[in-house]
Amino acid sequence: MNRKRVFWSVGTVLASAVLLWAGEPWKEKPYTEWSPKEVQKVSTDSPWARQVRILSAVRWT
């Protein structure tokens, strides 16, 4: 149990550091100046983005 707690604590600290270092393009500059990489970040990793998993029962043959 203790190792799990240490693992998650270290992971949380590292993730926070990466997010702080990377910065958010929507705070730093207007959208007209975003690079394709920044557009991708806003689309996938921002307060407005949400990932969904779609499961299908259809089998393609």
C-alpha positions in Angstrom: 0.0 0.0 0.0 2.8 2.4 0.8 4.5 1.9 -2.5 1.3 2.6 -4.3 1.0 5.9 -2.5 4.6 6.9 -3.2 4.1 6.0 -6.9 1.0 8.1 -7.3 2.5 11.0 -5.3 5.6 11.1 -7.6 3.4 10.7 -10.7 1.2 13.6 -9.6 4.2 15.8 -8.9 5.8 15.0 -12.3 2.6 15.5 -14.2 2.1 18.9 -12.5 5.6 20.0 -13.3 5.2 19.1 -17.0 1.9 21.0 -17.2 3.4 24.0 -15.6 6.5 23.9 -17.8 4.6 23.4 -21.0 2.2 26.3 -20.5 -1.2 26.7 -22.1 -1.5 28.3 -25.5 -4.9 29.6 -24.8 -3.5 31.7 -22.0 -0.2 32.8 -23.6 -1.3 34.1 -27.1 -4.3 34.6 -29.3 -5.6 31.6 -31.3 -4.5 33.1 -34.6 -0.8 32.6 -33.5 -1.1 29.0 -32.4 1.1 26.4 -34.1 -0.4 23.0 -35.3 1.1 21.4 -32.2 -0.6 23.9 -29.9 -3.9 23.4 -31.7 -3.5 19.6 -31.1 -2.8 20.3 -27.4 -5.9 22.5 -27.0 -8.0 19.8 -28.8 -6.8 16.9 -26.7 -5.4 18.3 -23.4 -7.3 21.3 -22.2 -10.1 22.1 -19.8 -12.5 21.9 -22.7 -11.3 18.6 -24.2 -12.8 15.3 -23.3 -11.7 11.8 -24.5 -14.4 9.2 -25.1 -14.2 5.6 -26.0 -16.7 4.3 -28.5 -17.5 0.6 -28.4 -19.2 -1.1 -31.3 -20.9 -4.4 -31.6 -20.6 -4.4 -35.3 -18.2 -7.0 -36.8 -16.6 -6.2 -40.1 -16.0 -9.2 -42.3 
